[in-house]
Amino acid sequence: MALLRLFYAIEFLVALIATYTAWSQVGGQGHLDMMAWYWKALLGFGIAYATVKATAAAVNQPRAWNSRVLKWLSLILALALACGAVTYYYHLNEPPDEEDDEGSPTSQTALYINPPPSALATLDTAPALRPAP
């Protein structure tokens, strides 16, 4: 039994490393760097803990796929979706990039869906500028 606990502890550490590696690869390391520490700790440790509990549930029952294993796997899925939601929140609220292109002028473009009648009158005088039907 003591050896089994040692393996569970090793599995927890491996699951922790795998969780943070996958999270940084999928969500982006930049977003993970901006994220508050408590989100990373809560979700990362939660996924690693649920992984060990799912393994323990599979080992302790005669059938490997049982209701307890499915319960822990659904918790892992819910925590992974929460990781995605938090990463998306930090993606939407990241600070804008600082660019030093002050020498280049910016151009503005406007799209007129329904132009005013005065603009249509000028289009009639210039045949090359008529809109396509």
DSSP file (Angstrom, degrees, kcal/mol; ACC not computed):
  #  RESIDUE AA STRUCTURE BP1 BP2  ACC     N-H-->O    O-->H-N    N-H-->O    O-->H-N    TCO  KAPPA ALPHA  PHI   PSI    X-CA   Y-CA   Z-CA
    1    1 A M     >        0   0    0      0, 0.0     4,-1.8     0, 0.0     5,-0.1   0.000 360.0 360.0 360.0 -35.9    0.0    0.0    0.0
    2    2 A A  H  >  +     0   0    0      1,-0.2     4,-1.7     2,-0.2     5,-0.1   0.868 360.0  52.1 -66.5 -35.3    2.9    2.4    0.7
    3    3 A L  H  > S+     0   0    0      1,-0.2     4,-2.1     2,-0.2    -1,-0.2   0.875 106.5  53.7 -68.2 -36.2    4.3    1.7   -2.7
    4    4 A L  H  > S+     0   0    0      1,-0.2     4,-2.0     2,-0.2    -2,-0.2   0.891 107.3  50.9 -64.3 -39.8    0.9    2.5   -4.3
    5    5 A R  H  X S+     0   0    0     -4,-1.8     4,-2.2     2,-0.2    -1,-0.2   0.876 108.0  53.3 -64.7 -37.1    0.9    5.9   -2.5
    6    6 A L  H  X S+     0   0    0     -4,-1.7     4,-2.2     1,-0.2    -2,-0.2   0.915 109.0  48.8 -63.4 -42.3    4.3    6.6   -3.8
    7    7 A F  H  X S+     0   0    0     -4,-2.1     4,-2.5     1,-0.2    -2,-0.2   0.866 109.3  52.5 -66.3 -35.2    3.2    5.9   -7.3
    8    8 A Y  H  X S+     0   0    0     -4,-2.0     4,-2.2     2,-0.2    -1,-0.2   0.894 109.0  50.0 -65.8 -38.8    0.2    8.2   -6.8
    9    9 A A  H  X S+     0   0    0     -4,-2.2     4,-1.9     2,-0.2    -2,-0.2   0.902 111.9  47.6 -65.6 -40.5    2.5   11.0   -5.6
   10   10 A I  H  X S+     0   0    0     -4,-2.2     4,-2.4     1,-0.2    -2,-0.2   0.906 110.8  51.9 -66.2 -40.5    4.7   10.5   -8.7
   11   11 A E  H  X S+     0   0    0     -4,-2.5     4,-2.8     1,-0.2    -2,-0.2   0.885 106.6  54.3 -62.6 -38.2    1.6   10.5  -10.9
   12   12 A F  H  X S+     0   0    0     -4,-2.2     4,-2.2     2,-0.2    -1,-0.2   0.926 110.1  46.2 -61.2 -44.7    0.4   13.8   -9.3
   13   13 A L  H  X S+     0   0    0     -4,-1.9     4,-2.1     2,-0.2    -2,-0.2   0.898 114.0  47.5 -67.2 -39.6    3.7   15.5  -10.1
   14   14 A V  H  X S+     0   0    0     -4,-2.4     4,-2.6     2,-0.2    -2,-0.2   0.908 112.3  50.0 -67.1 -40.4    3.7   14.1  -13.7
   15   15 A A  H  X S+     0   0    0     -4,-2.8     4,-2.4     2,-0.2    -2,-0.2   0.864 109.0  53.1 -65.4 -35.2    0.1   15.2  -14.1
   16   16 A L  H  X S+     0   0    0     -4,-2.2     4,-2.1    -5,-0.2     5,-0.2   0.930 111.5  44.8 -64.3 -45.7    1.0   18.7  -12.8
   17   17 A I  H  X S+     0   0    0     -4,-2.1     4,-2.2     1,-0.2    -2,-0.2   0.921 114.5  49.1 -63.9 -43.8    3.8   19.0  -15.3
   18   18 A A  H  X S+     0   0    0     -4,-2.6     4,-2.5     1,-0.2     5,-0.2   0.881 109.7  52.8 -64.7 -37.7    1.7   17.7  -18.2
   19   19 A T  H  X S+     0   0    0     -4,-2.4     4,-2.4     1,-0.2    -2,-0.2   0.951 113.0  41.4 -63.5 -49.7   -1.2   20.1  -17.2
   20   20 A Y  H  X S+     0   0    0     -4,-2.1     4,-2.1     2,-0.2    -1,-0.2   0.845 115.1  51.6 -70.8 -31.9    1.0   23.2  -17.3
   21   21 A T  H  X S+     0   0    0     -4,-2.2     4,-1.9    -5,-0.2    -2,-0.2   0.944 113.6  43.4 -67.7 -46.8    2.8   22.2  -20.4
   22   22 A A  H  X S+     0   0    0     -4,-2.5     4,-2.8    -5,-0.2     5,-0.3   0.903 113.2  53.0 -64.6 -39.8   -0.4   21.5  -22.3
   23   23 A W  H  X S+     0   0    0     -4,-2.4     4,-2.5    -5,-0.2     5,-0.5   0.909 111.0  45.6 -62.9 -42.8   -2.0   24.7  -21.0
   24   24 A S  H  X S+     0   0    0     -4,-2.1     4,-0.9     3,-0.2     5,-0.3   0.844 115.4  47.6 -71.3 -31.1    1.0   26.8  -22.2
   25   25 A Q  H  < S+     0   0    0     -4,-1.9    -2,-0.2     3,-0.2    -1,-0.2   0.902 121.5  34.1 -74.2 -40.7    1.1   25.1  -25.6
   26   26 A V  H  < S+     0   0    0     -4,-2.8    -2,-0.2    -5,-0.2    -3,-0.2   0.933 129.5  32.2 -80.6 -47.8   -2.6   25.4  -26.3
   27   27 A G  H  < S-     0   0    0     -4,-2.5     4,-0.2    -5,-0.3    -3,-0.2   0.665 115.0-104.8 -87.4 -17.0   -3.5   28.7  -24.6
   28   28 A G     X  -     0   0    0     -4,-0.9     4,-1.7    -5,-0.5     3,-0.3   0.333  14.1-113.4  97.9 130.2   -0.2   30.4  -25.2
   29   29 A Q  H  > S+     0   0    0     -5,-0.3     4,-2.1     1,-0.2     5,-0.2   0.829 113.2  60.6 -66.2 -32.1    2.6   31.1  -22.8
   30   30 A G  H  > S+     0   0    0      1,-0.2     4,-1.4     2,-0.2    -1,-0.2   0.899 106.4  45.3 -63.2 -40.5    2.0   34.9  -23.0
   31   31 A H  H  > S+     0   0    0     -3,-0.3     4,-1.0    -4,-0.2    -1,-0.2   0.867 112.1  52.4 -70.4 -35.0   -1.5   34.6  -21.7
   32   32 A L  H  < S+     0   0    0     -4,-1.7    -2,-0.2     1,-0.2    -1,-0.2   0.840 106.8  53.8 -68.8 -32.3   -0.4   32.2  -19.0
   33   33 A D  H  < S+     0   0    0     -4,-2.1    -1,-0.2     1,-0.2    -2,-0.2   0.842 109.6  47.2 -69.9 -33.0    2.3   34.7  -17.9
   34   34 A M  H  < S+     0   0    0     -4,-1.4    -1,-0.2    -5,-0.2    -2,-0.2   0.699  92.5 103.8 -79.2 -18.2   -0.4   37.5  -17.5
   35   35 A M  S  < S-     0   0    0     -4,-1.0     2,-0.0    -5,-0.1    52,-0.0  -0.305  81.7-103.1 -70.8 145.9   -2.7   35.3  -15.6
   36   36 A A    >>  -     0   0    0      1,-0.1     4,-1.4     4,-0.0     3,-0.7  -0.357  28.7-121.1 -66.2 147.8   -3.1   35.6  -11.8
   37   37 A W  H 3> S+     0   0    0      1,-0.2     4,-2.6     2,-0.2     5,-0.2   0.815 107.6  60.5 -63.7 -32.7   -1.3   33.0   -9.8
   38   38 A Y  H 3> S+     0   0    0      1,-0.2     4,-2.5     2,-0.2    -1,-0.2   0.829 102.7  51.7 -70.7 -29.5   -4.4   31.7   -8.0
   39   39 A W  H <> S+     0   0    0     -3,-0.7     4,-2.3     2,-0.2     5,-0.4   0.933 112.7  45.5 -67.0 -44.8   -6.1   30.7  -11.3
   40   40 A K  H  X S+     0   0    0     -4,-1.4     4,-2.0     1,-0.2     5,-0.3   0.908 116.8  45.2 -64.9 -40.8   -3.1   28.8  -12.4
   41   41 A A  H  X S+     0   0    0     -4,-2.6     4,-2.3     2,-0.2     5,-0.4   0.945 115.0  46.0 -68.9 -48.0   -2.8   27.1   -9.0
   42   42 A L  H  X S+     0   0    0     -4,-2.5     4,-1.5    -5,-0.2    -2,-0.2   0.938 120.6  36.9 -62.4 -48.8   -6.4   26.2   -8.6
   43   43 A L  H  X S+     0   0    0     -4,-2.3     4,-2.1    -5,-0.2    -1,-0.2   0.902 119.3  47.3 -74.8 -40.7   -7.0   24.8  -12.0
   44   44 A G  H  X S+     0   0    0     -4,-2.0     4,-2.1    -5,-0.4    -3,-0.2   0.941 116.7  42.0 -66.4 -48.0   -3.6   23.1  -12.4
   45   45 A F  H  X S+     0   0    0     -4,-2.3     4,-2.6    -5,-0.3    -1,-0.2   0.844 112.9  56.2 -67.8 -32.4   -3.6   21.4   -9.0
   46   46 A G  H  X S+     0   0    0     -4,-1.5     4,-2.4    -5,-0.4    -2,-0.2   0.912 108.5  45.8 -64.7 -42.8   -7.3   20.6   -9.5
   47   47 A I  H  X S+     0   0    0     -4,-2.1     4,-1.9     2,-0.2    -2,-0.2   0.916 114.3  48.1 -67.3 -42.0   -6.6   18.7  -12.8
   48   48 A A  H  X S+     0   0    0     -4,-2.1     4,-1.9     2,-0.2    -2,-0.2   0.911 113.2  48.1 -65.0 -41.2   -3.6   16.9  -11.3
   49   49 A Y  H  X S+     0   0    0     -4,-2.6     4,-2.4     1,-0.2    -2,-0.2   0.911 111.5  49.4 -64.5 -43.0   -5.6   15.9   -8.2
   50   50 A A  H  X S+     0   0    0     -4,-2.4     4,-2.1     1,-0.2    -1,-0.2   0.828 107.7  55.7 -66.9 -30.9   -8.6   14.7  -10.3
   51   51 A T  H  X S+     0   0    0     -4,-1.9     4,-2.0     2,-0.2    -1,-0.2   0.924 109.8  45.0 -65.1 -44.4   -6.2   12.7  -12.4
   52   52 A V  H  X S+     0   0    0     -4,-1.9     4,-2.6     1,-0.2    -2,-0.2   0.900 112.9  50.9 -66.8 -40.3   -4.8   10.8   -9.4
   53   53 A K  H  X S+     0   0    0     -4,-2.4     4,-2.2     2,-0.2    -1,-0.2   0.872 108.8  51.6 -66.3 -35.5   -8.3   10.3   -8.0
   54   54 A A  H  X S+     0   0    0     -4,-2.1     4,-1.8     2,-0.2    -1,-0.2   0.898 111.2  48.0 -66.2 -40.0   -9.5    8.9  -11.4
   55   55 A T  H  X S+     0   0    0     -4,-2.0     4,-2.0     2,-0.2    -2,-0.2   0.918 111.9  49.3 -65.5 -42.7   -6.5    6.5  -11.3
   56   56 A A  H  X S+     0   0    0     -4,-2.6     4,-2.2     1,-0.2    -2,-0.2   0.878 109.8  51.8 -64.1 -37.4   -7.3    5.5   -7.7
   57   57 A A  H  X S+     0   0    0     -4,-2.2     4,-0.6     1,-0.2    -1,-0.2   0.864 110.6  48.7 -67.2 -35.1  -10.9    4.9   -8.6
   58   58 A A  H  < S+     0   0    0     -4,-1.8     3,-0.3     1,-0.2    -2,-0.2   0.856 113.6  46.6 -71.9 -34.5   -9.9    2.7  -11.5
   59   59 A V  H  < S+     0   0    0     -4,-2.0    -2,-0.2     1,-0.2    -1,-0.2   0.865 110.1  52.2 -75.2 -36.6   -7.5    0.7   -9.4
   60   60 A N  H  < S+     0   0    0     -4,-2.2    -1,-0.2    -5,-0.2    -2,-0.2   0.576 101.7  67.5 -81.2 -10.2   -9.9    0.1   -6.4
   61   61 A Q  S  < S-     0   0    0     -4,-0.6     5,-0.0    -3,-0.3     4,-0.0  -0.777  82.7-124.1-109.8 154.3  -12.8   -1.3   -8.4
   62   62 A P  S    S+     0   0    0      0, 0.0     2,-0.4     0, 0.0    -1,-0.1   0.870 101.7  53.8 -65.1 -35.3  -13.0   -4.6  -10.3
   63   63 A R  S    S-     0   0    0      1,-0.1    -2,-0.1    -3,-0.0     3,-0.1  -0.854  76.5-147.2 -99.9 134.9  -13.9   -2.8  -13.5
   64   64 A A  S    S+     0   0    0     -2,-0.4     2,-1.0     1,-0.2    -1,-0.1   0.903  90.7  56.2 -68.5 -40.3  -11.5   -0.1  -14.7
   65   65 A W  S    S+     0   0    0      4,-0.1     2,-0.2     3,-0.1    -1,-0.2  -0.794  77.9 140.4 -95.8 100.3  -14.3    2.0  -16.3
   66   66 A N     >  -     0   0    0     -2,-1.0     4,-2.1    -3,-0.1     5,-0.2  -0.704  67.0 -89.0-129.3-177.8  -16.8    2.6  -13.6
   67   67 A S  H  > S+     0   0    0     -2,-0.2     4,-2.0     1,-0.2     5,-0.1   0.839 122.8  54.1 -67.1 -33.0  -19.0    5.5  -12.4
   68   68 A R  H  > S+     0   0    0      2,-0.2     4,-2.1     1,-0.2    -1,-0.2   0.902 108.7  49.0 -68.4 -39.2  -16.3    7.0  -10.1
   69   69 A V  H  > S+     0   0    0      1,-0.2     4,-2.5     2,-0.2    -2,-0.2   0.928 111.5  49.2 -64.4 -43.9  -13.8    7.1  -12.9
   70   70 A L  H  X S+     0   0    0     -4,-2.1     4,-2.1     1,-0.2    -1,-0.2   0.853 108.3  54.8 -64.5 -33.6  -16.3    8.8  -15.2
   71   71 A K  H  X S+     0   0    0     -4,-2.0     4,-1.6     2,-0.2    -1,-0.2   0.929 111.4  43.7 -63.7 -44.7  -17.1   11.3  -12.4
   72   72 A W  H  X S+     0   0    0     -4,-2.1     4,-2.1     1,-0.2    -2,-0.2   0.865 112.6  52.4 -70.4 -35.4  -13.4   12.3  -12.1
   73   73 A L  H  X S+     0   0    0     -4,-2.5     4,-2.3     2,-0.2    -1,-0.2   0.872 107.9  51.4 -67.8 -35.4  -12.9   12.4  -15.8
   74   74 A S  H  X S+     0   0    0     -4,-2.1     4,-2.3     2,-0.2    -1,-0.2   0.861 108.9  51.5 -68.5 -33.1  -15.9   14.7  -16.2
   75   75 A L  H  X S+     0   0    0     -4,-1.6     4,-2.6     2,-0.2    -2,-0.2   0.896 108.5  51.4 -67.3 -39.3  -14.3   17.0  -13.5
   76   76 A I  H  X S+     0   0    0     -4,-2.1     4,-2.3     2,-0.2    -2,-0.2   0.922 111.1  48.2 -61.6 -43.2  -11.1   17.0  -15.4
   77   77 A L  H  X S+     0   0    0     -4,-2.3     4,-2.2     2,-0.2    -2,-0.2   0.908 111.4  49.5 -63.4 -42.2  -13.0   18.0  -18.5
   78   78 A A  H  X S+     0   0    0     -4,-2.3     4,-1.9     1,-0.2    -2,-0.2   0.904 112.2  47.9 -64.2 -40.9  -14.8   20.8  -16.6
   79   79 A L  H  X S+     0   0    0     -4,-2.6     4,-2.1     2,-0.2    -1,-0.2   0.873 110.1  52.6 -67.9 -36.0  -11.5   22.1  -15.2
   80   80 A A  H  X S+     0   0    0     -4,-2.3     4,-1.9     2,-0.2    -2,-0.2   0.894 109.2  49.5 -66.3 -38.7   -9.9   22.0  -18.7
   81   81 A L  H  X S+     0   0    0     -4,-2.2     4,-2.2     2,-0.2    -2,-0.2   0.871 109.0  52.8 -65.6 -35.8  -12.8   24.0  -20.0
   82   82 A A  H  X S+     0   0    0     -4,-1.9     4,-2.6     2,-0.2     5,-0.2   0.879 105.9  54.1 -65.7 -37.1  -12.4   26.5  -17.2
   83   83 A C  H  X S+     0   0    0     -4,-2.1     4,-2.3     1,-0.2    -2,-0.2   0.919 109.8  47.7 -60.0 -43.2   -8.7   26.8  -18.1
   84   84 A G  H  X S+     0   0    0     -4,-1.9     4,-2.3     2,-0.2    -2,-0.2   0.888 111.4  50.0 -65.1 -39.0   -9.8   27.7  -21.6
   85   85 A A  H  X S+     0   0    0     -4,-2.2     4,-2.1     2,-0.2    -2,-0.2   0.915 112.7  45.9 -67.1 -42.8  -12.3   30.2  -20.4
   86   86 A V  H  X S+     0   0    0     -4,-2.6     4,-2.2     2,-0.2    -2,-0.2   0.904 113.4  49.9 -67.1 -40.5   -9.8   31.9  -18.1
   87   87 A T  H  X S+     0   0    0     -4,-2.3     4,-1.9    -5,-0.2    -2,-0.2   0.907 110.4  50.3 -63.9 -41.0   -7.2   32.0  -20.9
   88   88 A Y  H  X S+     0   0    0     -4,-2.3     4,-2.3     2,-0.2    -2,-0.2   0.890 108.2  53.3 -64.2 -39.2   -9.7   33.5  -23.3
   89   89 A Y  H  X S+     0   0    0     -4,-2.1     4,-1.5     1,-0.2    -2,-0.2   0.931 111.1  45.4 -60.7 -45.2  -10.6   36.2  -20.7
   90   90 A Y  H  < S+     0   0    0     -4,-2.2    -1,-0.2     1,-0.2    -2,-0.2   0.801 109.8  56.1 -71.0 -26.3   -6.9   37.1  -20.4
   91   91 A H  H >< S+     0   0    0     -4,-1.9     3,-0.9     1,-0.2    -1,-0.2   0.908 109.2  46.0 -67.2 -41.3   -6.6   37.0  -24.2
   92   92 A L  H 3< S+     0   0    0     -4,-2.3    -2,-0.2     1,-0.2    -1,-0.2   0.793 117.7  43.4 -70.7 -27.3   -9.4   39.5  -24.5
   93   93 A N  T 3< S+     0   0    0     -4,-1.5    -1,-0.2    -5,-0.2    -2,-0.2   0.076  81.1 129.1-108.9  23.5   -8.0   41.8  -21.8
   94   94 A E    <   -     0   0    0     -3,-0.9     3,-0.1     1,-0.1    -3,-0.1  -0.473  67.4-100.0 -75.6 151.5   -4.4   41.8  -22.8
   95   95 A P        -     0   0    0      0, 0.0    -1,-0.1     0, 0.0     3,-0.1  -0.389  44.8 -99.6 -69.7 149.5   -2.7   45.2  -23.1
   96   96 A P        -     0   0    0      0, 0.0     2,-0.1     0, 0.0    -3,-0.0  -0.295  42.3 -97.4 -67.7 153.5   -2.2   46.5  -26.6
   97   97 A D        -     0   0    0     -3,-0.1     2,-0.7     1,-0.1    -3,-0.0  -0.442  32.5-127.3 -70.2 143.6    1.1   46.1  -28.3
   98   98 A E        -     0   0    0     -2,-0.1     2,-0.4    -3,-0.1    -1,-0.1  -0.843  30.7-175.5 -95.4 114.6    3.4   49.1  -28.2
   99   99 A E        -     0   0    0     -2,-0.7     0, 0.0     1,-0.0     0, 0.0  -0.891  23.6-153.8-113.2 143.3    4.6   50.0  -31.7
  100  100 A D        +     0   0    0     -2,-0.4     2,-1.1     1,-0.1     3,-0.4  -0.070  56.4 121.7-103.3  32.0    7.0   52.8  -32.5
  101  101 A D        +     0   0    0      1,-0.2     3,-0.4     2,-0.1    -1,-0.1  -0.367  21.5 134.4 -90.9  55.1    5.8   53.5  -36.0
  102  102 A E        +     0   0    0     -2,-1.1    -1,-0.2     1,-0.2    -2,-0.0   0.710  64.1  63.7 -76.6 -18.5    5.0   57.1  -35.4
  103  103 A G  S    S+     0   0    0     -3,-0.4    -1,-0.2     2,-0.1    -2,-0.1   0.763  88.1  77.7 -76.6 -25.6    6.6   58.1  -38.7
  104  104 A S  S    S-     0   0    0     -3,-0.4     2,-0.1     1,-0.0    -3,-0.0  -0.724  82.7-128.1 -89.7 131.0    4.2   56.2  -40.9
  105  105 A P        -     0   0    0      0, 0.0     2,-0.3     0, 0.0    -2,-0.1  -0.419  18.1-128.7 -74.8 150.9    0.8   57.9  -41.4
  106  106 A T        -     0   0    0     -2,-0.1     2,-0.4     2,-0.0     0, 0.0  -0.756  17.6-147.8 -96.3 146.3   -2.4   56.0  -40.8
  107  107 A S        -     0   0    0     -2,-0.3     2,-0.4     2,-0.0     0, 0.0  -0.882   3.8-147.4-114.1 147.9   -5.1   55.8  -43.3
  108  108 A Q        -     0   0    0     -2,-0.4     2,-0.4     2,-0.0    -2,-0.0  -0.925   9.3-163.9-115.8 139.2   -8.8   55.6  -42.6
  109  109 A T        -     0   0    0     -2,-0.4     2,-0.4     2,-0.0    -2,-0.0  -0.965   1.7-161.9-123.0 138.0  -11.3   53.7  -44.8
  110  110 A A        -     0   0    0     -2,-0.4     2,-0.5     2,-0.0    -2,-0.0  -0.951   6.0-153.1-120.5 140.9  -15.0   54.1  -44.7
  111  111 A L        -     0   0    0     -2,-0.4     2,-0.7     0, 0.0    -2,-0.0  -0.961   7.9-158.9-114.0 119.5  -17.6   51.7  -46.2
  112  112 A Y        +     0   0    0     -2,-0.5    -2,-0.0     1,-0.2     0, 0.0  -0.872  12.4 179.7-101.3 114.3  -20.9   53.2  -47.2
  113  113 A I  S    S+     0   0    0     -2,-0.7    -1,-0.2     1,-0.3     0, 0.0   0.945  84.8  20.7 -76.1 -50.2  -23.7   50.6  -47.4
  114  114 A N  S    S-     0   0    0      0, 0.0    -1,-0.3     0, 0.0     0, 0.0  -0.872  86.3-155.5-119.5  94.6  -26.4   53.1  -48.5
  115  115 A P        -     0   0    0      0, 0.0     5,-0.0     0, 0.0    -3,-0.0  -0.332  26.8 -99.3 -69.6 153.6  -24.7   56.2  -49.9
  116  116 A P    >>  -     0   0    0      0, 0.0     4,-1.3     0, 0.0     3,-1.0  -0.282  34.5-107.6 -66.9 158.6  -26.6   59.5  -49.9
  117  117 A P  H 3> S+     0   0    0      0, 0.0     4,-1.7     0, 0.0     5,-0.1   0.813 117.6  61.6 -59.8 -31.0  -28.4   60.6  -53.1
  118  118 A S  H 3> S+     0   0    0      1,-0.2     4,-1.1     2,-0.2     5,-0.1   0.853 103.1  50.7 -66.1 -31.7  -25.8   63.3  -53.8
  119  119 A A  H <> S+     0   0    0     -3,-1.0     4,-1.2     1,-0.2    -1,-0.2   0.850 106.7  54.2 -73.0 -33.2  -23.1   60.6  -54.0
  120  120 A L  H  X S+     0   0    0     -4,-1.3     4,-1.4     1,-0.2    -2,-0.2   0.841 102.7  57.9 -67.8 -32.2  -25.2   58.6  -56.5
  121  121 A A  H  X S+     0   0    0     -4,-1.7     4,-0.8     1,-0.2    -1,-0.2   0.870 105.5  49.6 -65.9 -36.1  -25.5   61.7  -58.7
  122  122 A T  H  X S+     0   0    0     -4,-1.1     4,-0.8     1,-0.2    -1,-0.2   0.796 105.8  57.5 -73.6 -26.4  -21.7   61.9  -59.0
  123  123 A L  H  < S+     0   0    0     -4,-1.2     3,-0.3     1,-0.2     6,-0.3   0.836 100.2  58.2 -70.3 -31.5  -21.6   58.3  -59.9
  124  124 A D  H  < S+     0   0    0     -4,-1.4    -1,-0.2     1,-0.2    -2,-0.2   0.806 104.4  50.9 -68.6 -28.2  -23.9   58.8  -62.9
  125  125 A T  H  < S+     0   0    0     -4,-0.8    -1,-0.2     1,-0.2    -2,-0.2   0.730 107.5  55.8 -82.2 -21.3  -21.5   61.3  -64.4
  126  126 A A    ><  -     0   0    0     -4,-0.8     3,-1.3    -3,-0.3    -1,-0.2  -0.891  66.4-170.8-113.0 101.6  -18.5   59.1  -64.1
  127  127 A P  G >  S+     0   0    0      0, 0.0     3,-1.0     0, 0.0    -1,-0.1   0.773  82.4  60.9 -66.2 -25.5  -19.2   55.8  -65.9
  128  128 A A  G 3  S+     0   0    0      1,-0.2    -5,-0.1     0, 0.0    -2,-0.0   0.702 101.9  53.2 -73.8 -17.1  -16.0   54.1  -64.6
  129  129 A L  G <  S+     0   0    0     -3,-1.3    -1,-0.2    -6,-0.3    -5,-0.1   0.283  76.8 127.3-101.6  10.4  -17.1   54.4  -61.0
  130  130 A R    <   -     0   0    0     -3,-1.0     2,-0.1    -4,-0.1    -6,-0.0  -0.422  64.2-113.5 -69.3 141.2  -20.6   52.8  -61.3
  131  131 A P        -     0   0    0      0, 0.0    -1,-0.1     0, 0.0    -2,-0.1  -0.429  32.7-105.4 -72.5 150.1  -21.2   50.1  -58.9
  132  132 A A              0   0    0      1,-0.1     0, 0.0    -2,-0.1     0, 0.0  -0.516 360.0 360.0 -73.8 141.9  -21.6   46.6  -60.2
  133  133 A P              0   0    0      0, 0.0    -1,-0.1     0, 0.0    -3,-0.0   0.506 360.0 360.0 -71.6 360.0  -25.2   45.3  -60.2
